[in-house]
Amino acid sequence: MTATAAEKTPLALIQGEPIDLRSTRVLLGWLPEQEAVRHLLGRNPAPPDDLTAIREQIARARASVQSRPKAAAGDPVVDEGDRSLLDQVAARPELRASIPDAPWTIEWVDMTRVMSIQKMITTDGLDLRVAGVKDDPMALVELCLPAGQPVAPLGGFMDQDGLGFTTSSLNPNLRLAGSQVSEALVSPSPSVPPQKMQAITFFVSLNTSYVQVARYQGRCFLRDGYHRAVGLLRAGTTRVPAVVIDAPTFQYVVPTPGLFDHEIAFSDHPPMLTDFWDDTVAVQAQQPAVRTVLRIQAQKFPVQG
């Protein structure tokens, strides 16, 4: 089986159910070969796969990266004049509470001068998400720095023993937001009057995502908001409002695993956001959709006092 044929072969779960695939753009020129092969195939290679063409494609992308001039440091913050709209956003209590551990401001940022620490983005729904904001500053601000908490129905299921609950979402911002203990009146069955019990409640959140640019050691990286920022670049909008943070550590810049490491980020030829649309270093691919799963489970066991 050739690599091209492998790409067309439907992936399946162990149970035989097809895996949901998502269209992506991958920064091929900066990936290790084994990881690049996985991205291009959408899976791990199998013994029958002929990887010759894929390895040649990876080599061309790497050569294109190395042929570039060295990256120049520079601040992407630009002066767009009237700051009243940005100052209103900066005063929002929910935004201030979401970034408590580093100095930050709200600025207009030239995204063509911002580097990427993310290896790929999904392109599903990209054009629709950024449509209609190019000539509307208020709509652009709302897209990049939304005022409202996203609300999405979350499916889930209870364990048969009633002691566990699992929910999931394709939104990577799904998280456990906290818990509380309170009293509640609960009827064990329809024929039994309500009884006073202790309720332990867990709160699930799809946290508001803001476009964030992190400054660290003279370079500026996009920390959050890749889908919007890269989509806006393709639509011709280069200057966008963003939270600009003075990051205390590189670990703050890279908040989750699986992103580019310090060596790539501070190399002579680091990936830029604009590179997602440069076909000499990036490629269109398909990847299995990744779900974020939250599982809450109660356990009962004796402990000697």
GIDAGI-V997976 format. One line per field, one symbol per residue. ss: DSSP state (H for helix, E for strand, C for the rest). burial: I if it has 16 or more other ideal C-beta (glycine too) atoms within 10 Angstrom, else O. A space follows every 50 residues. Layout:
# GIDAGI-V997976
ss: ???
burial: ???
This chain:
# GIDAGI-V997976
ss: CEHHHHHHCCCECCCCCECCEEEEEECHHHCCHHHHHHHHHCCCCCCCCE CHHHHHHHHHHHHHHHCCCCCCCCCCEECCCCCHHHHHHHCCHHHHHHCC CCCEEEEEEEHHHCEECCCEEECCCHHHHHCCCCCCHHHHHHHHCCCCCC CCCCCEEECCCCCEEEEEECCCCEEEEEEEEEEEEECCCCCCCCEEEEEE EEEEEECCCCCEEEEECCEEEEEECHHHHHHHHHCCCCEEEEEEEECCCH HHHCCCCCCCCHHHHCCCCCCEHHHHHCCCCCEEEEEECCCEEEEEECCC CCCCC
burial: OOIOOIOOOOOOOOOOOOOOOIOIIIIIIIIOOOOIIIIIIIIOIOOOIO IOOIOOIIOOIIOIIOOOOOOOOOOIIOOOOOOOIIOOIIOOOOIOOOOO OOOIOIIIIOIOIIIIIIIIIIIOOIOOOIOOIOOOOOOIIOIIIIOOOO OOOOOOOOOOOOOOIOOOIOOOOIOOOOOOOOOOOOOOOOOOOOOOOOOO OOOIOIOIIIIIIIIIOOIIIIIIIIIIIIIIIOIOIIOIIIIIIOIOOI OOIIOOOOIIOOOIIIOOIIIIIIIIOIOOIIIOIIIOOOOOOIOOOOOO OOOOO
